[in-house]
């Protein structure tokens, strides 16, 4: 634009006005540049060079700059050539030198304006640009501080209003002046009700400790005192709260004793479950090891006693003595089976089952066990889902739970209820119980209306050999056996009981969506002359001697070996066929499974029976027998040995 009259009058009074204007232009802190209508740069000042690191190179033209075209940045220039003074938007600019070196990023704003010649026509445009980096940084810092302050305030308010921690402000005398809204989530009551009845909510055994903690805290400025307290929920149960009292009486912004408490009930319950699980696991390892050794000894006792009994005339007076030996050994065998069940080291042969049918099939037996003074009621759900478990073990679970319920009833009798139902265990239940996966389950519950169980007994209810019965009335292995079977089967068991209100044991098994398995009837094998050759491999001498003697009595040819190496040598040197391998699973240097795999290369048609009194990963995984494995559990009785051998050979 042209100069107005006052400016022209002022310049007329100054000597060498052109030099003065040139000086102002050159030394202005505003970056000026002058361009003709064609877009050629005519003049820049030092501030421009400082801002951009250089002046436009010779031949540079605004309208031919590809970057400006791509960014649609030429519009302000065109508007200025049309006579408009245009305010440029603030941009962040980073100068890049010819060598690729990048300068600092700077914020630039300014104006592009038209200049008119003597004829009044627009002949040039000029840019006046300013470095506003510092201003922008200050504005950004102020905005960030404002937003941060607002964010912290919103965050604090959200924490207080939605947090799970219970916050309480107290005066020096202990009076409550404020409590956080989270009191409703923690204890189920609102703030006003808590302030009015806080003393009555504290467990009577914890009241003195709370008062002592408040006195200690209020007497020492800045003191932090840890506190544990049980407070009653509106549901009637007590919640375990852990936290601190902090003396902030001298802080003008607070001027209170600040109590901060977290609901630790679930954590403490999980800690207790973990400790119980670890204790039971340790006992289980010991019990499993003992059962393994006993099974070998019992195999020899039962086996040789059976042979002696079979060879004695029926009228021999020693038959009764042998029967007593067998009976005692079978009781010991039952004990080892219970120990293995508890320690989750028995071998399962799971099938798809309907729990309702399993209960119904046991109903007559249960009624006989319970007698006339006990009422047995069944509440079995229709359309019950199926589970995968060992049928014999499930029967043991049901019977043991029913017998335990019967023993909890008075001599005058009572009532036992067995229920089944489809249930969905949610994330909350899984979070409160170890080793529980959320999802669809099938529940089996056994409830009695007996005296109930107190906390001290409930904590040890699944421990082996723990019993509240009088001496000689029980071994303390019934519920331990149930616990082991349920856990090994992938299920979960939980006890609900209060003194005077009876007890309920609830067992949950994961639901499977498969048809229940039906056992096909086995045809009886016709009588036949025994001619087969059996390779027997067992490192326990007494067990090996019994099995060999028993098989030879039936007419089998028995080749015996103490270990896998001997067995391989015998198999290589024996000219005739070998029809069956009977091998222990756990042996030194070579397991029974490894031996069977080696022999399969020499004799592909060889059939195999594994013997063991203990689970071992070569034929069993997570306690479940591998498909296709024939198994003979220890202790081995004469009848079971004969039946299994014929079953496998005739298959």
KOLDREN-248184 format. One record per residue: residue in one letter; y, z, x of N, C-alpha, C in turn. Coordinates in steps of 0.001 Angstrom, whole numbers, plus 500000, padded with zeros to 6 digits. Layout:
N
AYZXYZXYZX
...
This chain:
651
X498816500000500850500000500000500000501240500000500891
X502412499608500331503635499599501112504218500982501243
X505093501185502199505726502481502399506823502657501362
X506920503906500812507959504120499803509310504346500490
X510394504410499714511751504444500277512037505676501109
X511650506899500652511944508072501486511321507961502863
X510059507452502964509426507338504276510152506309505115
X510559505195504498511295504187505255512632504760505748
X513303505539504895514580506138505293514372507092506452
X513270507871506408512991508814507482512722508075508778
X511949506956508720511634506212509940512896505569510508
X513824505244509632515058504601510115515874505556510956
X515707506864510727516482507828511491515794508234512796
X514566507692513069513789508093514255513795506946515246
X514028507296516534513953506289517593512494505870517790
X512297504638518014510967504062518258509957504555517217
X510157504266515966509235504742514910507831504161515037
X507732502910515574506404502316515699505531503115516655
X506149503528517774505372504334518732504914505643518089
X505813506209517268505460507463516593504278507261515648
X504295506190514861503193505935513941501896505658514687
X502039504933515804500834504659516609500250505966517139
X501138506879517565500660508178518061499975508981516974
X500588508973515773499962509693514663498585509116514346
X498508507787514341497239507125514043496176507450515086
X496598507365516350495622507548517432495124508982517512
X495963509947517252495596511349517468495228512101516189
X495186511421515082494846512087513830493394512588513866
X493133513777513352491738514256513276490928513486512247
X491615512720511385490913511886510418490527510584511103
X489244510169510898488758508941511522489263507746510726
X490249507013511302490826505842510641490248504573511231
X490087503595510342489717502244510795490411501246509878
X490820500085510432491559499063509694490739497785509690
X490588497160508513489744495973508354490522494923507580
X490327493646507961490972492573507200490113492210505997
X490620491275505199489933490929503963488579490283504217
X488444489718505411487178489056505732486105490033506179
X486480491305506412485508492307506816485458492526508305
X486440491998509064486462492211510511487244493473510823
X486764494258511796487446495486512204488584495132513149
X489795495617512819490959495325513636491350496489514519
X491095497708514046491624498850514779490869500116514363
X490553501002515332489990502327515052490708503327515937
X490716504591515535491338505618516368490264506440517087
X490746507388517913489813508188518718488881509038517850
X489403509523516720488563510338515836487392509520515309
X487622508212515068486543507337514615485483507210515699
X485960506979516942485006506838518046484193508123518247
X484870509274518090484161510546518259483129510766517151
X483489510334515957482597510548514815481348509674514911
X481531508399515292480415507460515307479859507197516703
X480481507779517689479970507592519045480417506304519691
X481023505406518945481490504120519489482311503440518405
X482965502342518768483658501555517771482808500341517437
X483078499683516305482269498521515940482263497494517069
X481097496941517381481008495974518489481723494674518131
X482091493874519130482740492580518871481866491713517963
X482495491089517014481771490221516103481159490928514908
X481290492263514862480713492997513731481527492708512474
X480815492528511350481469492244510085480839493110509005
X481736493749508229481257494648507176480331493937506210
X480757492733505782480025492056504720478712491440505194
X478513491415506519477264490852507045476305491934507547
X476679493207507389475819494313507850474616494448506898
X473398494170507381472230494225506470471963495627505918
X472273496647506708472024498014506234472926498346505059
X474225497954505159475160498216504066474776497432502821
X474288496181503022473846495391501873472646496052501198
X471695496516502012470482497124501443470798498389500663
X471827499109501091472177500369500443473233500189499355
X473606498950499065474662498686498070475922499494498389
X476285499536499692477404500376500126478718499606500222
X478730498343499842479956497547499982480832497598498729
X480329498200497674481094498238496437482459498900496603
X482586500061497303483924500651497463484905499715498172
X484417498925499137485295497999499861485812496920498910
X484909496399498110485310495363497158486301495911496144
X486089497153495708487028497753494760488392497962495410
X488403498352496709489682498527497419490404497194497568
X489669496110497854490289494783497966490855494324496626
X490319494942495561490845494613494228492034495485493867
X492432496394494794493626497191494563493377498630494215
X492138499107494293491797500471493872491599501362495094
X492141502556495029491853503556496059490568504287495656
X489566504245496542488222504720496171487855505949497006
X487498507017496284486984508221496953485510507988497296
X485165508135498572483790507883499001482925509130498796
X481667508964498378480772510125498240480413510696499611
X480196511976499626479809512621500881478395512168501277
X478238511800502566476925511389503073476642512134504369
X475349512240504681474941512782505989474612511599506891
X475242511636508082475125510503508989474627511000510343
X473721510207510940473226510538512283473385509314513173
X474202509457514237474434508342515146473235508158516073
X472808506901516240471735506567517172472317505637518222
X472257506063519499472810505273520585471982504043520892
X472521503203521764471813501989522146470485502299522823
X470406503447523496469162503828524172468199504568523240
X468529504661521948467655505331520989467905506810520843
X468846507360521640469119508784521558469839509109520250
X469321510143519541469926510520518264470939511629518468
X472091511466517823473104512504517856472896513507516731
X473767514478516631473630515459515553473944514833514200
X473321515373513139473614514924511787474947515536511352
X475813514697510808477122515176510375477360514742508931
X478109515551508220478484515231506846479847514549506860
X479973513436506147481200512635506162481626512373504722
X482929512572504455483499512051503225484865511462503538
X485455510761502605486750510132502887487184509207501777
X488061508269502151488678507372501169488809505989501786
X488598504977500954488915503607501358490053503137500444
X491132502616501069492311502272500271492862500922500719
X493528500222499802494070498895500126495434499008500831
X495796497995501644497113497888502293497709496520501929
X498969496541501567499630495317501131500599494830502208
X500715493525502288501650492909503232503055492829502639
X503940492122503364505324492016502915505427491281501579
X504470490381501357504506489639500104503941490435498932
X503492491669499208502964492522498143501496492304497850
X500885491325498529499466491064498307498613491951499223
X497410492251498757496489493092499551495967492263500708
X496284492721501917495877491972503104494825492703503932
X494750494017503787493808494800504591493263495974503765
X492165496574504267491694497857503735491554498816504906
X491735500080504621491620501108505660490665502204505173
X489931502762506132489041503899505857489634505139506499
X489719506214505744490064507518506296488880508465506075
X488176508828507130486932509604507026487082510943507713
X486446511980507139486520513319507722485114513861507977
X484989514614509041483744515338509341483789516673508586
X482991516783507552482997517993506710481702518790506897
X481093518632508067479811519304508323479939520811508178
X480941521388508805481109522842508760481347523305507331
X482160522551506599482422522927505212481133522903504386
X480361521830504588479113521723503837478136522840504201
X478086523177505480477205524265505902477634525591505287
X478942525817505234479428527058504624479112527086503128
X479357525930502473479047525865501045477556526082500800
X476734525446501641475286525589501480474852527027501705
X475459527671502728475103529062503010475493529966501849
X476693529717501283477120530529500142476206530315498940
X475840529053498687474969528762497554473584529373497767
X473081529252499008471769529832499311471791531341499125
X472896531964499571473000533410499414473046533787497938
X473779532978497155473851533263495723472486533098495058
X471838531972495386470515531731494804469511532775495267
X469631533155496550468700534162497074468896535488496358
X470148535836496141470422537088495446469882537043494018
X470115535900493343469602535761491987468079535752491983
X467502535057492983466038534994493062465452536381493293
X466065537130494222465552538473494499465664539368493262
X466761539202492540466922540005491340465883539631490286
X465696538298490093464671537860489133463286538285489590
X463033538161490902461730538520491448461462540008491250
X462466540815491546462303542261491384462065542605489917
X462835541964489029462669542243487608461276541825487138
X460813540670487634459480540211487251458395541140487782
X458591541618489023457610542546489583457530543823488763
X458690544323488397458724545581487650458136545397486258
X458511544283485605458099544091484217456665543597484087
X456175542833485087454855542220484961453847542723485983
X454264543539486923453345544021487939452335544995487374
X451239545160488088450185546076487663450389547482488234
X451299547631489189451570548956489728452434549751488742
X452129551024488661452885551925487785453969552607488618
X455239552398488236456375552979488953457016554064488087
X457327555191488736457913556327488022459062556884488854
X460188557137488217461311557809488869461415559227488325
X461490560191489252461575561600488860462799562243489509
X463298563269488837464394564054489410463820565052490404
X464714565826491045464262566826492010463376567873491355
X463529568086490064462709569080489354461396568492488833
X461226567175489014460000566530488556460116565859487211
X461267565973486537461434565349485226461469563826485372
X460815563127484467460753561662484527462018561078483915
X462693560219484697463890559555484191463622558103483811
X462566557512484366462257556108484064460817555828484454
X460130554951483677458784554507484013458711553010483742
X457982552293484575457919550836484462457110550417483238
X457404549211482688456651548729481515455156548564481782
X454759548501483070453338548335483388452494549516482936
X453125550600482518452363551749482026451497551346480832
X451944550341480081451151549885478935449863549217479402
X449960548404480481448762547748480996447816548749481643
X448364549773482294447534550719483032446891551742482104
X447678552291481164447185553402480347447168553102478854
X447707551942478457447635551570477055448706552186476175
X449732552840476739450800553447475932452138552907476399
X453181553074475576454495552588475963455230553638476800
X456412553238477281457153554110478196457548555434477545
X458020555373476314458479556605475655457326557586475457
X456178557061475059455019557937474852454558558555476167
X454662557790477254454252558328478551455173559473478976
X456485559260478832457440560304479227457221561573478408
X456894561390477138456741562552476262455439563305476510
X454380562599476949453058563252477016452402563141478380
X453200562902479438452619562661480762451738563807481223
X452165565031481020451386566183481484450022566242480807
X449966565867479539448691565924478812447754564800479220
X448309563735479839447470562611480241446741562874481551
X447267563770482371446663564056483675445371564832483482
X444352564438484240443073565149484185443300566616484556
X442716567561483825442969568983484109442690569382485556
X441696568753486175441360569112487556442381568599488565
X443265567660488142444228567058489075445641567583488895
X445891568373487863447258568814487563447858569613488711
X447108570536489292447636571375490377447969570533491598
X447142569536491896447388568686493069448660567864492888
X448926567401491660450145566632491395451384567506491598
X451347568713491064452487569616491218452731569937492689
X451678570162493453451830570458494876452429569271495616
X451992568042495287452529566846495936454012566674495630
X454431566949494389455845566844494035456688567876494785
X456176569091494916456929570116495652457092569716497111
X456025569237497728456105568829499136457094567691499309
X457080566737498367457945565572498498459411565937498288
X459710566736497285461098567060496962461746567953498017
X460950568681498783461519569610499767461911568936501072
X461463567701501306461734567015502575462337565649502302
X463645565433502669464257564121502453463474563022503175
X463227561923502486462520560788503072461019560943503137
X460482562064502681459039562307502780458258561334501900
X457076560934502399456154560099501635454833560859501533
X454431561177500320453243562008500098452196561200499327
X450984561022499889449932560297499156449429561106497961
X449064560395496898448646561060495662447467560297495063
X446461561034494603445377560477493798445288561292492518
X445268560606491387445268561316490112444470560518489086
X443783561226488211443090560601487080443930560823485827
X444208559729485126445003559818483903444243559153482762
X444379559744481588443612559298480438444215558049479806
X443356557056479614443733555840478902443632556103477401
X444355555312476616444284555507475165442877555271474632
X442052554535475404440676554314474985439787555526475159
X440314556578475795439547557808475958438984558005477345
X438915556936478145438397557059479507439530557416480466
X439149557934481628440135558245482657440193557106483668
X441410556763484088441629555745485109441986556431486425
X441444555932487524441741556470488856442983555785489406
X444053556549489613445302556005490146445497556503491573
X445885555590492454446185555936493844447603555490494149
X448346556305494892449705555911495235450411556949496079
X451733556956495984452560557867496783453752558345495971
X454270559497496373455598559945495967456496559831497194
X457675559220497016458614559048498121459957559666497736
X460477560518498626461743561205498369462906560267498683
X463575559768497632464774558928497790465962559589497102
X465952560924497066467036561655496399468361561457497105
X468341561276498445469583561115499215470099559685499210
X469359558761498659469780557355498600470600557165497325
X471918556892497442472748556781496229472266555699495269
X471622554650495809471169553559494948469962553953494112
X469249555000494532468032555407493823468188556804493245
X468494557762494128468705559161493734467545559695492895
X466326559485493377465156559940492622463957560044493558
X462938560715493083461634560684493735460870559522493116
X460476558564493954459849557331493475458333557469493577
X457679557364492439456218557355492412455712555948492194
X454793555521493038454208554186492922452693554338492913
X452040553862491835450602554074491666449915552770491295
X448726552600491822447898551429491516446591551890490879
X446160551135489869444895551450489200443739551063490128
X443042552060490653441943551829491596440581552038490950
X440533552091489630439267552387488943438201551351489255
X438539550072489109437552549018489344437108548991490800
X438076549171491714437719549151493142436778550297493482
X437068551477492955436197552619493236434809552410492642
X434774551795491474433480551525490853432688550525491690
X433362549481492202432683548513493052432247549140494365
X433086550026494931432698550720496149431443551546495921
X431390552228494777430218553024494463428992552123494315
X429164550984493619428035550069493461427564549547494809
X428524549233495701428154548721497021427399549764497818
X427885551010497809427190552081498527425792552292497970
X425673552269496636424359552423496030423444551267496420
X424004550051496402423207548885496759422739548957498206
X423632549373499110423257549500500520422202550583500706
X422349551691499974421367552773500098420009552308499594
X420003551647498436418740551170497888418122550089498769
X418971549269499389418456548231500283417769548854501493
X418386549905502055417782550573503213416453551228502832
X416448551907501686415203552524501226414160551436500962
X414607550312500422413695549222500115413037548646501354
X413793548485502433413201547971503669412110548905504176
X412402550210504122411403551185504548410181551132503635
X410418551107502321409309551087501369408475549826501528
X409140548681501743408410547434501906407528547436503136
X408049547974504232407245548051505449406029548940505275
X406222550085504613405101551004504361404057550319503473
X404533549636502419403614548968501500402802547894502214
X403416547177503151402712546134503896401538546716504663
X401769547800505384400685548416506164399611548995505253
X400029549617504154399057550195503233398194549121502581
X398768547971502300398001546928501644396838546447502501
X397053546369503813395947545996504692394842547047504644
X395222548326504717394209549387504679393505549418503330
X394269549256502263393672549302500936392763548110500682
X393078546967501288392186545814501149390807546145501682
X390772546787502855389479547156503439388780548212502592
X389538549227502121388926550302501321388360549747500019
X389194548998499268388733548436498004387602547437498210
X387727546623499256386723545591499496385360546156499816
X385300547028500810384001547582501199383447548491500102
X384325549231499408383841550044498299383244549160497216
X383867548020496966383324547101495978381977546542496385
X381829546223497686380541545712498171379456546776498033
X379797548019498438378825549109498323378421549298496864
X379427549285495973379123549493494551378249548378494009
X378497547147494464377716546015493971376274546058494464
X376046546636495636374710546644496209373915547889495830
X374538548885495238373817550081494808373155549847493456
X372012550367493266371399550309491928372277551071490933
X372263550631489716373115551254488701372792552712488473
X371553553111488800371140554502488571371377555403489767
X371888554801490858372080555608492070373202556619491839
X372961557884492276373954558939492068375222558707492874
X375152557829493897376353557562494702377341556625493997
X376868555986492921377772555055492225379030555757491726
X378865556967491196380027557708490690381003558024491808
X380482558354492996381369558651494134382131557400494565
X381424556289494597382098555037494978383164554673493945
X382832554898492661383818554616491610385083555448491796
X384934556681492240386095557529492503386922556976493660
X386227556463494690386949555855495823387747554643495342
X387085553803494530387759552604494022388948552983493145
X388747553983492271389836554389491378391029554914492167
X390761555743493192391854556276494005392565555156494760
X391783554209495281392387553093496015393220552221495088
X392754552042493849393529551238492898394830551927492509
X394803553273492411396058553995492143397027553822493312
X396486553906494524397332553681495703397856552246495729
X396993551299495310397417549898495248398553549720494254
X398451550417493110399529550355492120400828550899492697
X400698551962493493401889552542494121402539551559495088
X401727550862495884402301549888496826402949548729496074
X402351548335494941402979547264494150404342547689493635
X404451548945493224405746549438492759406764549480493898
X406306549880495081407210549915496230407687548509496578
X406768547541496533407158546163496818408097545629495744
X407868546019494495408763545585493411410156546147493626
X410222547452493956411535548051494188412247547402495368
X411507547144496449412134546587497662412331545081497570
X411957544490496387412136543059496141411386542213497159
X410192542656497526409377541929498480408022541545497899
X407889541643496589406685541121495965406854539624495760
X405756538937495524405800537487495363405737537152493881
X406727536408493413406841536067492000406330534653491746
X405756534464490569405379533133490103406120532896488789
X407406532511488883408250532441487679407883531277486772
X408118531496485463407959530470484451409134530581483486
X409330529545482702410393529577481694409865530359480486
X410568531448480133410083532386479122411066532553477978
X410519532916476825411297533418475697411115534935475689
X412189535681476019412081537141476103411643537753474775
X412074537156473675411688537675472371410180537640472177
X409549536520472566408092536417472444407399537423473355
X407967537632474538407366538608475453407389539999474835
X408481540364474184408582541681473549407593541790472392
X407520540747471566406613540773470415405166540910470869
X404796540221471953403419540295472432403053541688472910
X404049542510473239403804543871473719403966544919472620
X404348544493471422404698545463470382403549546419470078
X402342545905469890401205546763469547400935547774470653
X400962547309471912400742548222473032401818549298473089
X403090548913472856404182549881472915404041550938471825
X403646550521470635403500551501469545402391552500469867
X401328552031470516400274552949470905400756553925471970
X401575553427472908402105554294473963403063555341473403
X403843554962472403404890555854471898404342556921470958
X403292556635470243402749557616469311403478557609467979
X403038558472467098403549558469465727404919559122465586
X405336559969466541406609560684466394407820559853466820
X407563558700467424408673557865467907408758556600467064
X409948556333466521410190555104465765410582553988466732
X409894552863466632410222551697467451410807550619466550
X412013550181466863412683549138466085412980547947466999
X412750546756466500413041545527467242414172544779466557
X415179544400467325416291543583466817416391542364467729
X415544541378467453415410540215468327416210539047467755
X417067538482468595417949537401468138417147536138467871
X417536535436466830416964534109466594417658533110467520
X416982531999467783417530530965468684417892531560470043
X417045532456470534417305533100471817417096532102472950
X417983532120473915417845531253475076416666531664475942
X416227530752476794415109531029477692415600531506479045
X414706532160479789415008532640481138413867532218482057
X414118532253483365413079531944484339412679533232485046
X411441533653484830410971534910485414409450534914485429
X408890535875486156407448536054486225407001536806484968
X406120536225484138405745536881482871405190538287483068
X404317538467484061403726539787484277404787540806484662
X405767540379485459406813541303485881407737541662484711
X408004540704483830408833540989482658408140542007481760
X406833541864481591406094542855480803406229544240481419
X406181544297482756406316545590483427407708546175483202
X408736545329483212410103545793482954410206546402481562
X409703545682480549409801546164479170409046547476479004
X407814547536479498407005548737479328407605549931480058
X408099549710481270408693550824482016409950551359481331
X410765550453480789411974550903480096411625551661478815
X410614551200478111410203551880476877409609553250477199
X408773553326478233408195554621478622409284555582479072
X410272555060479807411384555909480241412174556426479028
X412377555551478041413085555969476827412274557019476065
X410958556826476005410109557816475322410216559177476001
X410217559191477327410272560463478053411621561154477904
X412655560401477495413974561006477305414107561661475935
X413145561424475058413207561982473710412598563383473676
X413031564202472743412431565537472610410995565435472098
X410261566550472161408865566551471718408737566212470241
X409776566471469488409733566171468048409868564684467765
X410144563883468782410236562441468597411661561939468566
X411819560709468150413148560101468119413048558626467789
X414039557872468254414148556462467881414413555622469125
X413694554505469255413890553555470357414157552181469751
X415193551544470235415579550221469744415502549226470904
X414815548106470675414765547013471654415516545830471061
X416492545327471805417319544219471332417253543060472315
X417405541850471801417635540667472631418814539906472043
X419558539231472897420733538483472422421170537494473489
X421802536426473048422495535514473956423892536071474206
X424280536202475462425601536745475787426265535866476844
X427563535973476891428361535278477903429049536341478746
X428655536436480016429301537378480926430539536707481501
X431711537291481236432955536655481648433347537064483060
X434461536501483511434950536768484873435272538251485055
X435782538892483996436135540303484095434895541150484328
X433825540873483599432584541641483799432021541394485201
X432048540129485641431543539806486982432370540487488060
X433688540612487812434553541253488803434246542746488928
X433751543357487864433490544788487866432064545141488264
X431201544126488448429805544393488776429368543495489930
X428794544104490948428335543349492107427199542412491720
X427133541283492439426012540342492319425841539789490908
X426925539674490152426860539082488814427698537808488816
X427071536713488410427801535453488287428164535251486819
X429411534928486517429782534709485110429050533507484532
X428836533545483216428168532430482566427210532907481499
X426448531982480911425526532345479832424323533124480352
X423984534214479667422853535061480020422071535418478753
X420857535895478973420051536462477897419906537952478170
X420217538768477159420216540222477335418978540840476690
X418403541790477399417350542648476856417866544075476959
X417957544788475842418485546151475839417461547093475227
X417281548259475876416409549314475359417256550570475191
X417359551059473938418227552195473610417400553332473019
X417701554554473479417064555728472870418152556667472361
X417777557554471458418737558543470940418421559928471494
X418053559935472775417723561192473439418950561948473899
X418732562808474903419792563720475343420871563039476165
X420627561801476642421627561138477470421524561554478922
X422353560942479752422291561131481202423688561439481714
X423811562480482540425128562813483091425413561969484333
X426648562089484857427078561245485966426225561445487209
X425879562689487528425129562977488754423770562290488737
X423099562312487595421786561664487490421948560148487448
X422959559670486731423166558228486593423378557565487958
X424008558266488886424256557695490202422968557454490984
X421898558179490653420657558065491418419504557518490582
X419807556997489422418774556692488439417767555661488938
X418185554737489823417278553682490282416664553971491647
X416925555139492205416342555472493505414846555747493349
X414030555261494299412596555563494220412343557043494485
X411355557577493780410924558968493908411944559972493367
X413047559481492779413981560397492128413586560521490665
X413372561728490201412997561947488809413513563298488345
X413842563366487066414265564635486466413100565301485737
X411931564665485794410764565229485120410173566362485960
X409405567201485306408773568312486013407701567790486944
X407329568607487919406362568231488933405067567764488282
X404567566608488726403325566067488203403492565208486978
X404730565095486424404966564319485210405412562885485491
X405714562566486745406149561202487045406361561015488528
X406239559764488981406405559456490407407845559140490765
X408673558850489771410044558439490075410134556988490521
X409103556181490205409121554776490616409295553817489441
X409275554327488206409365553437487049410646552633487011
X411787553315487033413069552608486978413377551900488291
X412892552450489411413059551764490689412338550418490664
X411150550403490057410407549154489921411162548166489033
X411689548643487917412476547782487025413664547179487773
X414369548030488508415539547565489266415148546449490223
X414056546648490989413645545642491962413238544339491319
X412469544421490225412026543193489553413220542418489008
X414133543121488357415298542454487753416146541779488827
X416407542500489906417253541923490957416561540749491649
X415254540879491923414544539784492581414445538567491674
X414489538786490378414422537676489416415787537053489161
X416809537507489901418154536949489731418932537560488596
X418438538693488053419117539322486930419965540505487350
X420425541227486339421333542358486552420993543433485535
X420960544690485957420658545802485052421769546826485144
X422123547391483996423209548373483954422868549434482911
X423246550675483221422961551802482342424241552270481665
X424159552459480349425257553028479575424739554323478943
X425347555450479300424842556719478774425906557797478872
X425857558717477925426678559920477946425817561074477462
X426012562257478032425234563410477563425390563604476059
X424245563766475374424255563993473937424343562736473105
X424465561561473733424631560319472970423561559282473286
X422493559688473931421426558750474223421757557839475391
X420888556849475626421051555940476766420684554525476350
X421333553573477001421010552156476814420906551490478175
X419743550908478453419576550072479641419708548624479194
X420675547925479788420871546511479466420484545661480675
X419616544699480429419155543784481472419654542385481117
X420273541720482087420802540369481880420092539400482826
X419539538325482254418951537255483053419744535976482809
X420001535183483856420687533906483641419903533018482677
X420622532425481757419974531569480758419653530207481364
X418476529658481028418103528311481457417897527460480210
X418188526176480343418102525269479195416883524355479365
X415712524993479400414446524278479506413487524856478481
X412469524065478140411469524528477190410602525604477833
X410203526599477038409359527666477551408006527103477967
X407478527640479057406192527199479593405061527819478787
X404068527005478474402881527512477793401698527389478744
X400960528495478944399835528498479868398656527753479266
X398192526699479952397001526003479448395764526863479646
X394843526770478706393606527538478859392756526918479951
X392198527773480808391396527295481923389926527161481498
X389333526020481750387912525888481437387083526727482402
X385998527277481910385116528074482750384340527151483691
X384261527560484977383500526782485945382015526982485699
X381233525909485671379790526062485487379155526727486705
X378055527410486485377348528047487601376866526964488560
X376984527231489848376601526234490843376168526932492111
X375444526202492906374974526752494177376103526638495192
X376389527743495886377485527770496856377023527148498163
X377782526146498637377443525486499916378660525314500813
X379860525712500380381091525391501105381227526201502396
X382014525608503316382331526248504595383782526724504528
X384002527984504868385345528588504788385756529072506172
X386974528699506578387562529209507820388470530376507460
X388139531574507935388876532803507634389703533209508847
X391017533357508674391918533738509768392695534972509327
X392487536095510012393119537371509666393180538236510920
X394390538709511253394534539500512481394146540959512284
X394055541442511055393635542816510796392109542837510729
X391464543511511691390014543438511836389280543927510595
X389735545040510010389030545601508858389087544656507663
X390249544046507436390370543104506325389501541879506587
X389519541389507817388708540211508158387217540490507947
X386780541678508359385365542027508217384957542092506745
X385821542686505908385499542777504469385416541400503832
X386432540547504068386454539233503429385251538399503882
X384939538466505181383785537714505685382509538186505009
X382322539509504962381107540063504365381010539677502878
X382124539764502176382117539447500749381777537979500508
X382342537078501289382082535655501101380646535295501466
X380141535928502509378757535648502901377780536126501830
X378123537197501129377263537677500049377116536631498945
X378169535799498783378117534759497765377451533486498267
X377134533448499556376463532272500097377355531327500872
X378629531619500992379521530753501760379230530862503243
X379461529763503969379421529788505425380827530148505901
X380959531216506678382283531720507068382464531571508565
X383526530856508946383964530788510349385177531700510463
X385164532656511370386257533628511433387063533477512717
X388377533768512600389284533741513753390312534847513585
X390737535401514732391703536502514708393134536007514633
X393383534765515102394751534243515128394725532728514997
X395890532138514979395992530703514772395407529881515893
X395569530335517129395018529594518260393507529491518187
X392855530616517881391396530595517747390972529685516599
X391715529714515514391369528892514358391444527404514690
X392474526985515420392587525581515808391419525161516687
X391027526033517618389912525723518507388610525574517721
X388385526482516767387175526405515943387166525120515131
X388307524768514549388385523567513723388117522306514535
X388546522301515790388314521132516643386848521029517060
X386178522166517284384811522154517806383753522091516710
X384106522439515471383117522449514390382816521015513960
X381516520652513992381131519271513703381164518954512215
X380797519901511386380700519639509959382028519789509244
X381999519678507922383223519820507122383668521280507040
X384948521472506827385521522785506495386238522587505168
X385749523282504133386268523050502780387510523856502461
X387649525043503050388732525940502635389207526773503812
X390533526927503909391149527848504874391697529040504110
X391256530249504481391854531482503963392572532139505127
X393876532248505052394644532749506185395682533774505761
X395846534778506591396951535715506408398257534961506658
X399322535385506037400610534695506206401306535158507482
X401389536466507684402129537014508817401143537358509928
X401168536585511026400298536828512178401091536621513460
X400671537235514562401375537049515835401292535600516307
X402342535146516925402449533857517605402448532640516671
X401641532633515641401600531485514729401393531986513306
X402300531633512410402177532070511021401077531293510317
X400635531808509173399618531119508402400068529748507940
X401349529603507578401861528305507127401850527290508259
X402252527723509454402243526820510608400814526393510943
X399873527335510846398475527001511102397976525982510087
X398268526197508820397820525260507784398387523865508024
X399648523783508438400259522481508710399574521781509880
X399197522534510923398504521950512085397107521466511685
X396402522284510912395047521912510516395040520726509561
X396114520566508778396184519437507851396157518108508587
X396627518083509830396582516862510631395158516550511082
X394365517613511342392979517424511768392063517164510581
X392310517890509478391432517809508309392317517680507056
X392703516466506699393668516246505606393210516780504256
X391881516891504008391406517330502693391224518841502615
X391596519559503661391380521008503703392249521716502657
X391616522589501851392345523401500887392705524746501519
X393777525370501001394317526567501660394573527660500633
X394182528889500987394586530094500252395307531007501236
X396527531425500862397288532360501697397065533781501189
X396889534716502116396788536138501781397973536875502394
X398534537815501639399593538658502198399881539805501249
X400377540879501815400860541986500998402359542124501093
X403030541068501570404444541166501911405040539771501867
X406255539625501379406860538298501330407214537822502731
X407124536516502916407438535916504211407922534498503953
X408994534108504641409689532886504268408888531608504486
X407707531699505111406966530464505342406353529911504063
X406000530766503101405457530280501826406273530768500638
X407241531632500895408013532260499821409493532166500161
X410313531821499172411757531786499371412417532542498232
X413260533539498614413864534453497638412793535084496742
X411595535349497327410539536024496592409761535136495651
X410044533820495637409360532895494728408389532048495531
X407142531978495075406100531233495763406414529743495735
X406253529075496892406495527641496959405515526895496059
X405987525769495500405112524944494657403896524488495454
X402730524528494814401515524036495445400804525040496318
X401366526226496516400736527247497353399803528110496506
X398575528274496973397635529190496336397713530519497079
X397901531597496332398199532882496954397258533960496447
X396772534806497350395917535939497023396602537198497546
X397188538005496654397950539174497131397033540276497639
X397526540968498657396847542175499128397395543372498356
X396592544434498144395203544558498592394271543642497804
X393264543077498503392344542104497924391130542835497370
X390859542631496097389649543199495505388555542147495502
X387325542590495345386180541696495364386286540656494248
X386625541112493036386692540202491899387774539146492089
X388950539587492538390046538630492733389716537616493822
X389050538071494878388685537169495966387734536091495462
X386678536509494763385703535536494279386352534551493310
X387168535060492403387786534195491394388729533181492027
X389554533618492961390529532712493579389828531643494414
X388804532019495161388106531050496000387476529962495138
X386808530371494056386165529365493210387202528500492500
X388305529124492094389357528358491414389891527252492314
X390150527578493568390730526598494493389705525538494876
X388466525943495121387447524971495517387096524028494374
X387145524529493142386792523699491993387952522863491479
X389166523136491969390340522443491443390251520951491747
